[in-house]
Amino acid sequence: MYVKVLMDLPLDDPFSYHVPEKYESAMQTGIRVEVPFGRRRMVGYVISVMDTLEADYEIKDIRRIIDKEEVFTDDQVKMARWLAEFYLCHVGECLALQIPGGRQDSRMDTVTDDLEAAEEPIEQLSSYQQEAIDTILAGKDTMYYLYGVTGSGKSEVYFRCAEQVIKEGRQVIYLVPEITLTHQLIAQVSKRFQGEVAILHSGLTASQRLKEWKKILRGDVSLAIGVRSCIFAPFRNLGLVILDEEHENSYKSGQAPRYHARQVAQWRCASCHATLVMGSATPSLEAWRLMGEGKVHRLDLPFRVSGGCMPKIEVVDMLGEKGVISSKLMSAMQQTLDRHKQVILFLNRRGYSYFFHCNSCGYEMTCPHCSVALTYHKDRNRMLCHYCGYSTKPISVCPQCNSLDVGYSGFGTEMVEQEVSRLFPFNHVERLDADAALKRGNVAQILHRFSTHQSDILLGTQMVAKGFNFPDVELVGIVLADSGMNLPDFRAEERTFGLLTQVAGRAGRFSNSGQVIIQTFKPQDKAIQYALRGKGPDFYSQELAVRQQTGFPPYSRQVNLVVRGRREGAVEKGIDDLAEVARILADEVHKRTGEELELLGPTECLLSKLGGNYRYHLLLQGKQASLLHLWTKRILEQYKVPSGLYIEIDVDPLQMM
């Protein structure tokens, strides 16, 4: 007996192995085996079993069988082949990505079993909710989008649709951006679909994840909820995929294979005749254009179902302010706390301060491995790199000129926490950021204390911007709205608008007293102004007009190619050679088809050095996705990557840091 196995390697073809007689009775497709590969032992994924095999080379024996029952199906292999083709990577990598015990989703999630579901009655449906449910279940279209203000009851629409699909004997995948941040939703889903739910995310151990995975394979559950990797849940009769907060960048993988859960969901739904329902108060521009073209059926939810009005939003120009908390925000916080209501403060930068410099010679303290400034973390008394984890002690003397005239600039959540605690000594402040999330269970404890009024002020980064429904939050303060505006990225305005709108949506969900104060040094910025007036459709219209004029997505497609390596000169030569191959092939395509393909770069990446590797990139752009894809494939076939260099491929990139 022989088997063909795929492995987590940058290779597409399966490898053949002999099955010793003692393993023959247990051998089947869909299981993992341990095999010798060169001098290593590797996990292989059995995709076919054969009685005989003709070969003119030595066939090695498998070492052992890992699984007693299948852990993947033919559908997973089919999906792996599509992923490899679409994202220009390799089949074995894409199969390993899907299966617990293979590659893991890198998001920092924690189990929230200790959180109880909020005791809320089934809400009375609004006419808009009922119309949305009826339209989705009628099934005349394959893709729907719930476009509704924060608090408009999108979750209840998802629940009702999921219940009906399950009643019909089909299964549901429910995707959320981050498990930790939607703890209330997880608790509600687990209670509402009791005994029917599997939760898939990387906060579980590999064995816990595999246990949930097998429950799905055996048909013991009908609904899987989780982060982006949950899209691979091995349901055999999938009927519905829900993509909550569709705009979130966390649906895009930051490591190879760099898939986007929305694109995988579209492919899965098309291949198994399932329905895709997406939703957000701030859709991505790609989704908004699809709605405008009628390719996705838009369903509006314009009002909050709990009765609360949309919050009053004010902008504070920080040019005349002395501290990190403006007098306007300080006064509003005091008034809110005096009414025994709660406050959320948002700042998208952790640490105490993020920029050390010498006033005498201009020296800046940067990471020796990455081209980024080190951030001072006061509670640990360390300077940290948020990219590679490098750590060193703070300094008081400039290492370049020995001057004592040194200092820190900028502020992060630690400094704001210290300042807020000083201004409001009789109120309890909680800080929720990536540093707080490092300790297992800490996030759940912080959120529990805030939800039970053991704390009054919740301060955090993007972790506080979404997924929360705290009835007594009446004030949201955005400490500095400018952090994402200064990046050289055509998506900067879209991200800023979306983030401000989402954060503002945490205020006044159950009352008419909601208030949002946005602090900024750029009060006239268009993203801020549109968010201030709640003019989402107007923002999308003008932003699409800009994108159309500049030729950027969604009016084109892109592939980002990054060459990295330890020697800068070799990397520069490598990217130049890659660009030359790309130019020659682009000219050939143009002569044959008349279509223009754009080559942007080559140039240094925004983070030109990361983890000791120098990084240069080349951006390929074209209006026809199929032609761009073909061009990229031919470039990769003709370009031979030199020893010591590596190439990263990102199809439809969301950021190019």
N, C-alpha and C positions, 0 to 999 in steps of 0.2 A: 504493500500500500504506500502511496505517495501523496504529498500535499503541496499545494502552491500557497505561499504566504506573502503578504505585504508587510513591510516594516517601516518604522518611523525614520525614514532616510530620504535624502534628496534624490530618489530614484523612482521611476514609474513602474518598472516591470516587476512582477512577483518572482520569488525564488522558490526552487523546488527542494524538497527534503523527503527523506525516507522515513516511514513510520515503523518503528520496531514492533514486533508481534505483540508485545505486552500492552501496547497502547491502541491496537487496531479496533478493539470493541468499543472504545470510548471516543474514537476520532469522528468528528463531524465538522461541517463548515460552521463558521460563526463563533468559533472559540479561539482562545489565545494559546500559543505554545511557546516554550523557550527553545531557541535554536542557536547553534554556533554560527557566528558570522566573523570570519577572519579570526582574530584573537579574542573577540568579544563574545559574550552571550547576550542575545537580544530577544525581545518579545516579538513574535510573529503573529499575524492575524490570518487565520486559515480561510481562504476564499474558495478553494476547491479541493476535492478528494478524488484520487485516481487509483485504480487497481494496478495499472502499469505505467511505465514512463520510459520512453526511449531517450537516451542521453549518451553523449560521448565524453562525459566528464564525471568525476566522482560525485556521487550524491550523498551528502552527509545525513546522519540521523538527527531527528529532533531530540532534545534533551528531556523534556517533560511536557505534560499537558497541564495548563494552568486552570482551565475552567471545566466544570462538570456539565454545564449547560451553556447554550449559546449566549453570547453577550452582544452580538450584532447580527443584523439580517442582510439580505441581498440589497434592501433599500439603502442601508448605510453605505454599502460599497458603491452603489449607484450614485449616491449623494457625494461620496468622496471623489468619484471621477468627475462629476460636474464641478465641484469646488476647485479641483486641480486645474481643470480647463479654464474656468472663469477667472480665477485669481492667480493663474500662472505659477503654480507651485506643483507639489508632487502628491500622488495618490496616497502613498503610505502615510505621509504627514497628515493628510486630511482625514484618513480613517482613524489614526491615533488621536487626533484632535477631538473626535466625537465620543470616544469610549472612556468611561471612568477607569482610572489606572493608567491611561495613556497621558496625553497632554492635559494640563489643567488650565481652566480659566483663571487668569491672573488677578482678578478683582479681589479686594479685601472684604469678604463678606463674613458675617458671623451668624450662627444659629440664634433664632429669637424665640425659642420654645417657651421661655419664661415670661413672655409678654402675653397678656390676655387680650382677647378681642374686645374692642369697645362695645358695650351693651347698647347697640342702636337698633331700633325696630326697622323692619323693612320699610323703606321710605315710600311715600305716595308718589307714584311716577308723575312727572310733568308730561304735558302733551308732547313736548319735543322728545323726551326720552321714549315714550310709547311709540311715537312715529319712527324713531331710529330703530327700535327693536323690531317692529313689524317689517320695516324695509329690509333689514339685514336677514331676518329669518325667511322672508319671501324668496331671497336668493337669486334675484334677477341679475345681479352683478357679482363679480368675484372678489373685488376689493372695495372696502368702505373706510371712511375716515370720520371719526367723531371730532369735530372742531368745536370745542366748547371752552368757555371761561373756566378758570380754576374754581372747583366747587360746584360744577354744573351737573354732577352725577354720572360721569362717564363710567365709573366702576360698576354702578348698578346696571347699566346697559350691558356691560361685559358679562356680568353675573347671569342676567336673565338669558342672554344668548347662549352662554355656556351650558346652562341648565337644560335648555331645549335640545341642544346638539347631543348632550349626554343621554337624554331621554330617548333619542333616536338611535342610540347604540354606537355613536361615534365618539371620538376623543378630542380633547382640547389642549393646546399649548398656550400658556399665559406668560408672556415675557414682560419683565420689569427691568428698569435700568440697573438697580442695585438692591439686593435683598435687604441689607441693613437699613436702608432709608425708607423702605415701604413696610415696616414691621406691622403696622396696623392692617394693611392689606393682606399680608400673609396670614395673620391671625384670623381675619374675617373669612378668607378663602378656606382655610383649614376647618373652620367651624361650619361654614355654609355647605361645604362639600365633604362632610365628615366621612373618613374612610376611603375617599375617592382621590386623594391628592398625593402626589409625589413632589418633593421639593429638590431641585437640582441646582447646586452652586458650590463654589470652591471652599466655602466655610466648613463643609463636611469633609471628613477624612475620605481617602480613596475607597475604603471598605464601606463606609456609610453611603457614599455616592453610588457605588456599585449595587448596594442593596436596593436603593430607590430605583435605579436603572432596571434591575431585574423585575421589580414589581410592575414596571411599565411593560416590559417584554412579555411577562406572563399574563397580562391583561387584568391584573389585580386592581388597577386604578384607571380612572378615566380623564384625569386632569393633571398636567405637570406645570408647575410654576417655578420660574427661576430667571437668572440673568441670561445674557446672550447665548451661552452654550446650551441652554435648555431647548433651543430651536432644533437640536439634534435628537430630542427625546424619541425613542424608537417605537412610537405608536404604529399599529398596523392598519388602523382605519381612521386616520386623522380627518376631522371634520371642520375644525376651526382653529385659527391662530390669532391670538390677541397680542398686539404690540403696543403696550401702554407707553406714553411719553415718547412717541416716535422720534422726536427731534434730538434725543439724547446722544451725544458722541460716544457714550460707553457701549453702545450697540456695535461699534466698530472695533475690531480686535487690533491691539497695538503691536502684536507680534505675529510672525508667519505661522500659518496662513492668515493673511490680514482680511478676513471676511467681514461683511456687514450683516448683522442678523436680519435686517429688513430685506435685503436682497435674497438671502437664503430662504426666508419666510415666503417671499413671492414665488421662488422656484418650487418649494415644497408644496405650496397650495396649488400651484398650476399642475404639478405632476400627480397629485392625488385628489384633485377636484375638491379641495377644501376652500373655505372662505377665509380671507384675511381682513381683520378689523384693526385699524390703527387709530390712535387718538392722541391729542395734545391741545393745549391752549396756545402753543407756539410751534406750529408745524415747521419742519425743515423746508427750505425753499424748493428742494426737489419734489417733496410731497405736494406743496402748494401749487406748483406748476402742473403736476399730474391731475390735481383736482380741477384746475382751471381748464385743462384740455379734455376733461370728462373721462379720463382713464381710471380715475379713482372716484367713487361716488361719495360726495361730501354730505355729511349730516350735521346740522348746526345744533348746538346746545347753548343758547345765548344767555341763560340766566342761572344763578345759583339756586339749587333746589332747597337749601336749608333756610332760605329767607334773607340771608345777609346780602347787603348791597356790595358792589365792588368798592374797594377802599379808596379813600381820598389820597391822592399822591401829590407830594410837594418836592421841589428840588432846591437844595441848598448849595450855593456857590462857596466853595471852601477857600477861595483866595483871601478872604478877609478873616478867616478863622485861625485861632492859635493852637487849639488842641485837636486830637483825633475825633472827638465828639463835639459837634457844633452846638452852639447855644440853643438853636431851634430843636435839635434832636434831644438834647439833654432835658429841655423843658417838657417835651412831649413824653419822654420816658417817665419823668417824675409824675406827670398827670395820670398816665396809664397805670403806673404802679400804685398810686394813691387810690385808684378805683379797684385795686386788687386784681387787676388784669395782668397779662403777660406780654413780654417783649421778645422778639427775635432780632438779633443783629447779624448782618452778613458781611463778611470780608473774604475775598477769594485769595488770601495769602496767609499761610501759616508761619509759625515762628515768631520771634520777638521783633527783630529788624532784619532786613534782607540785603544790606549793602554796607560793607566796611570800607572806609577810604582814608587816605592820608591827605590832610589839607595843605601840607607843605609840597609834596612831590606828585600827588595825584595817584599814588599806588592804590590798587583795588585788590581786595582779598578774594581770589577766585579758586575754584577747585583745580588741583593739579591734573586731574583726569578728564575734566569736562570744561567747556568754555562758558561757565556760568558762575555768578557770584555766590559765595557761601552765605547761608542764612544763620543768624545768631539765634540760638534757642536758650533763653535765659534759665528756664527750669532745669536744663541739663548742663548749663554752662559750657556749651559746645558750639562750634561753627560746623554746620552740616551742609552737605550737597544733597539736594532733593532728587537728584537723578541717579547717582551711583552709590550714595550712602557714605561717601568719604566724610571723616570727622576729625576735627582738631580743636585744640584749646583756643579761646579768644586771646588776642594780643593787645598790648597797650602801647607798644613801641613799633613804629614803622620798620619793617625788615629791610626796606630799600634805602631809606635815608636817616634812620634812627630818630626821626622826629617823634615828639610826644603829642603833637597836634593831630590826633587821630580821632575817629568817631564813627558812629553808625547812623545810617539814614534809612528812611522808610519804616513802615510798621506792619506787623503781622498780627495774627489773632492773639498771641501771648501778650503783646503790649496793650492791645485794646482791652483784653481781659483785666489786666492790671489797672488800667485807667478807669474802666467801668466799676470795678470793685472799690476804687478810691472815691469815685463820685457817688456811688450808691452803697454805702457800707452796711446798710441794714437789709439789703436784698441779696439773695443768693444767685450767683452767676455760674452757669455751666458752659464749658468750652467743648465744642464738638468739631474736631478736625482729624486729619490723618494720624496725628500724633496721639490723640485720645483713642483712636480706633486700634492702636497697636496692641493693647491689652485685651485679650479675649473676654467678651462679655461686657466690656466697658461701655460700648455704644448703647446697648440695651438698658443698662443701669441709668445712664445719663437721660435717655428718653423717658424711662419710667418715672424718674424723679421730676422731670419737667411736666409730664402728663398728669401727675398727681399733685402738682403745685408745691412740691418740696423745693423747687427752684423757681425763680421769677423771670430770669433773663437767660435766653439760650443764644450763645454766640458761636458762629462757626463759618466754615467755608462752604463749598457747594453742597456739602452734606446736609445743610439745613434748608436748601433751596427747593426741595421737591419731596413729594411723597408724604408730607405730614398734614395732619388734620387736627389741630389743637383748638378746641372751641373758645378758649379764653385768651387767645393771642389777638390783641387789638392793634398792636403797633409793630411794624417791621422797619428797621433802620438799615439802610445799605451804607456802610461806613465809607466805602470808596468805590464808586461805580466805574472808575477809569482803568482798572487793572488789565482788562482784556482789550482795550481800545488801541493801545500803542503797538500792537504786533503787526508786522507787515504781512497781513493775511486778508484776502478778499472776503473771508467769512467773519471778520471781526465784528462788524456791525450787526450781523444776524445773531451771533452768539450773545452780544451785549443785550440786544433787545429781548431775546428769549430768556436770558438769565434774570434780567430786571423784572420782566413780567411774571416769571415763575416765582421769584422770591416775594414779590408784592402779593401774589395770590395766597400767601400764608396768613394774611391779615384779615380779620373781620369776617370769617367764613360763617359765623352764626349770629352776627349782629350787624347793625348799621353804623358802627363806630370805628370801622377799620381805617387805619391810617398808615401811609408809607412815606418815609422821608429818604430821599436819595441825595447823598452827599457826593459832590463831584467838582473837579476843577474845569470841567468842560460842559457847562449847563446847556449849551446850545447844540450839542452833538445830536444828530438826527435820531439815533437809536434811543437816546434818553427822552427826547421830545415826543416821539411816537409812543413810547412806553408810558410817559406822563399822561398823555391824552387817551390812552387805551385804544389807539387806532391801528390794530393789527393788520387788517386788510390793506390800509393805505401804505403801511410800512412795506408789506410784501410787494405791492404793486410798484412802488418806486425802486425797491431793491432789485426786483426782476428786470426793470428797465435798465438799471446800471449794469447788471450782469449781461444783458443782451448786447449792450453797446461794447462792453469789454471782451465779450466772447467767453466769459468764464462759466462754469457750471451754474445752473443746469442746462445752459445752452451749448455745452460741450462736455466731453468726457476727458478724464485725465488718468495718466499712469505716472507715478513718481518712482524713479530709479535712483537709489542711493548706493554709492560705492564707498566702502569704509576699509580702513586698515591702519596699522601702527605707524607706517612711514608716510609722512605727508606728501613727499615728492612722488612716491609710487601711486598714492591715491589720486593726485592731480593728473598724472599721466594716464591712469586708468580711466578716469572720467572723460578726459579729452579723447581717448581712443574710442570709448563708448559713444560719445557724441558724434564722432566722425562716421562710425558705422550707421548711426541713426539718420544722419543727414543724407548719406548715400541712398539708403533704403527709402527715405521719405521722397526723394527726387524720383526714384523708380516708381513708387506708388502714384505720384502725381502725374507722371507721363502716361501711366497705364489707365488711370481712372479719372484724372482731372481734379481729384479731391486734394485740398490743402491740409497738410498735417503740420502742426506747429511744434517747434523744439524750443523750449524755454530753458536757458542755461547753456552750458553747465556753470554752476556756482557753488560756493560753500553753503552748507546747510546753516540754518539759523543757529542751531547748536553745532558749531563746526567741529567740536571735539566732545566725545561722549564715551565715558568708560575707558579712556586711553586710546580710543580710535578716532582718527581724523575722518571727516565725513563731507563728501561733495555729492550734489544731486543734479539730476537732469529731469525736467518735467516734459512729458509727452502729452500733446493735446490734439483732439480732433472732434469733429461734429458727429461722425458716424462711429458708434461704439464698435461695430464689427471690424471696421477698417483700422481703427486704433489698436484693437486687440491683435489683429493680424500683423500689423507693423511691429508691435512690441514683441510678439513671438519670434518674428524673424530677426529682430535685433538680438534677442537673447540666444538664438541659435547660432548666429554668426560671431558674436562677441565671446571670446575665450577669456574667462576671468583669470588674471595672473595669480600665481601663488602668493599667498599672504594678503590677498584682497577678497572682499566679500561683497555681494550685490544683494540689496534688499528691494523687493518689488511690492509696490502698493497700488492696487487698482482702485480707482475712485477714492483718492486720499482725502481725509477730512482735515488734516493738518500736516504741515511740512516743516516741523521743527528740526 
